Amino acid sequence: MTTNGPSAEKHPAQRRRPRGAVREGLVAAGVEMARTGGPDAVVLREATRIVGVVPNAAYRHFADRDELLAEVCLAAMRELAGRMAAGVARVEGERGDPVAARLRLYAIGVAYLEFAREQPGLFATAFSLPQQHGYDMPGTEPGPPRTPLGQLRAALDELVDAGVLDEGRRDGIEYPIWSTVHGLAVLAGQGPLRDLPAPARQHLENLTMAFLDHGIGSVDQPAE
């Protein structure tokens, strides 16, 4: 017997969902696809299948696959930022203490490299779109910095306050530091160093962080 009353079970795609739940679900599905397969694995139709909605429902929230991917990129960046913040929080010592300031910068770099090593799909996805995302815009974060670049900048500002980094060298130094750490992450991830055994990769990571620490503390000699 066919039941047409209100008690009839509805198809998952027909059930009412809280406002915003479908969009959040699609992004969460995209993140998991990226986690296992990188940016190429983020497919809008597959995301709708995972969430349990009809394919057309996705277009109420995203114009196309690239819009979904952009949201997944930001979610991946937030996960990286969370790791960095956790690493910084584990460092003891008051702000302005030279040793603690150095260790906080070290924690940021280590968290970045660990994320690239342990979550290669999300790491690749975080930087997969050739556009300037909000996460790297200066001056957009009220309160403590929550983005990767914001946290790096805060660590460098603390190094200036602690007298480790000369204030005259501070402007823009976050970019060569970021480039150095990111370069190793790419070389050892999908690049020519990807087949290095774990001990060798760890050794390179240690060398990179030591190199940056030495460079931060170096003082340019005045010309004679």
C-alpha positions in Angstrom: 0.0 0.0 0.0 1.3 3.5 -0.9 1.3 6.0 1.9 0.9 9.7 0.8 0.4 11.2 4.2 2.8 13.3 6.2 4.2 10.2 7.9 5.7 8.9 4.7 9.5 8.7 4.7 11.1 11.2 2.5 14.1 10.8 0.3 17.2 12.3 1.9 17.3 15.0 -0.7 13.7 16.0 0.1 14.1 16.3 3.9 14.2 19.8 5.3 17.6 20.9 6.4 18.6 23.8 8.7 19.5 27.0 6.9 23.1 26.8 5.8 23.4 23.1 6.6 23.7 22.0 2.9 26.4 24.6 2.2 28.4 23.5 5.3 27.9 19.9 4.3 29.2 20.5 0.8 32.3 22.2 2.1 32.9 19.5 4.6 32.6 16.9 1.9 34.9 18.9 -0.3 37.5 19.0 2.5 37.4 15.2 2.9 37.8 14.7 -0.8 40.8 17.1 -0.8 42.3 15.4 2.2 42.5 12.1 0.4 43.0 13.2 -3.2 44.1 16.9 -3.3 42.4 19.7 -5.2 41.6 17.6 -8.3 39.4 15.3 -6.1 37.0 18.1 -5.2 34.0 17.4 -7.5 30.7 19.2 -7.0 28.5 16.3 -8.0 30.3 13.9 -5.7 29.9 16.4 -2.8 26.2 16.4 -3.4 26.1 12.6 -3.3 28.0 12.6 0.0 25.7 15.1 1.5 22.6 13.4 0.1 21.1 16.2 -2.0 20.2 16.4 -5.6 23.0 17.8 -7.8 21.1 20.9 -8.6 20.9 21.8 -4.9 24.6 22.6 -5.0 24.1 25.5 -7.4 22.0 27.3 -4.8 25.2 27.8 -2.9 28.0 27.7 -5.4 28.1 28.9 -9.0 30.5 26.2 -10.0 33.1 23.8 -8.8 35.7 26.5 -8.5 33.6 28.4 -5.9 33.4 25.2 -3.8 37.1 24.6 -4.2 37.8 28.2 -3.0 35.9 27.4 0.2 37.8 24.2 0.6 41.0 26.1 0.2 40.1 28.4 3.0 39.0 25.5 5.2 42.4 23.8 4.6 44.2 27.0 5.5 42.2 27.2 8.7 43.2 23.7 9.7 46.9 24.7 9.0 46.4 27.8 11.1 44.9 25.8 13.9 48.0 23.6 14.0 50.3 26.6 14.1 48.4 28.2 16.9 48.5 25.0 18.9 52.2 24.8 18.5 52.7 28.4 19.6 50.5 27.8 22.6 52.7 25.0 23.8 55.7 27.3 24.1 56.2 28.6 27.6 57.5 32.0 28.4 56.2 35.5 28.4 56.0 37.7 25.4 59.3 39.4 24.7 61.4 36.7 26.2 64.1 36.1 23.5 64.3 32.4 24.0 60.5 32.0 24.0 60.2 34.3 20.9 62.6 32.1 19.0 60.8 29.0 20.0 57.4 30.4 18.9 58.8 31.1 15.4 60.3 27.6 15.4 56.9 26.1 16.4 55.2 27.9 13.5 57.7 26.5 11.0 57.5 23.0 12.4 53.7 23.0 12.4 53.8 24.1 8.7 56.1 21.3 7.7 54.2 18.7 9.7 50.9 19.7 8.1 52.5 19.4 4.6 53.9 16.0 5.5 50.9 14.5 7.3 48.1 16.1 5.2 49.6 16.4 1.7 46.2 16.6 0.0 45.0 19.5 2.1 48.3 21.2 1.9 48.2 21.1 -1.9 44.6 22.2 -1.9 45.3 25.2 0.3 47.4 26.8 -2.4 45.7 25.4 -5.5 43.9 28.5 -6.7 45.8 31.3 -8.4 44.1 34.1 -6.5 44.8 36.2 -3.5 42.8 34.9 -0.6 41.6 36.8 2.4 44.0 34.8 4.7 47.0 36.7 3.5 45.6 40.2 3.6 47.3 42.3 6.3 45.2 44.1 8.9 42.1 42.0 8.5 42.2 40.1 11.7 40.8 41.7 14.9 42.3 40.3 18.1 45.0 37.6 18.0 46.0 36.5 14.5 44.2 33.4 13.3 45.7 32.9 9.8 49.1 31.3 9.0 50.6 34.5 7.7 49.1 36.5 10.5 50.7 34.2 13.1 54.1 34.4 11.3 53.9 38.2 11.4 53.0 38.2 15.1 56.0 35.9 15.8 58.3 38.2 13.9 57.0 41.3 15.7 57.7 39.6 19.0 61.2 38.9 17.9 61.6 42.6 17.2 60.2 43.4 20.7 62.6 40.8 22.2 65.6 42.4 20.5 66.4 39.3 18.5 65.4 40.7 15.1 66.6 44.2 14.2 63.6 46.5 13.5 65.2 47.7 10.3 65.1 44.2 8.9 61.5 43.4 9.9 59.6 44.9 6.9 58.7 42.1 4.5 60.9 39.5 6.0 57.9 37.2 6.5 58.0 36.4 2.7 61.5 35.0 2.4 60.9 33.0 5.6 57.6 31.7 4.3 59.2 30.9 0.9 62.0 28.9 2.5 59.7 26.7 4.6 57.1 26.3 1.8 59.8 25.5 -0.7 61.1 22.6 1.4 57.5 21.4 2.0 56.9 21.3 -1.8 60.3 19.7 -2.6 59.8 17.0 -0.1 56.1 16.5 -0.9 55.5 16.3 -4.6 58.9 17.4 -5.7 62.3 15.8 -6.3 62.9 15.0 -2.6 59.6 13.2 -2.2 61.2 9.8 -1.9 63.6 10.7 0.9 63.3 8.4 3.9 61.8 9.9 7.0 65.0 10.4 8.9 66.6 12.3 5.9 63.5 14.5 5.5 63.5 15.2 9.3 67.2 16.2 9.0 66.4 18.7 6.2 63.5 20.1 8.2 65.9 20.6 11.2 68.5 22.2 8.9 65.9 24.6 7.4 64.7 25.8 10.8 68.2 26.2 12.1 69.0 28.2 9.0 66.1 30.5 9.6 66.9 30.9 13.2 70.5 31.9 12.4 69.3 34.3 9.7 66.8 36.0 12.1 69.5 36.6 14.7 72.2 37.8 12.3 73.1 41.4 12.3 74.3 43.0 9.1 77.8 44.4 9.5 78.1 48.1 8.7 80.1 49.0 5.6 83.6 50.3 6.4 
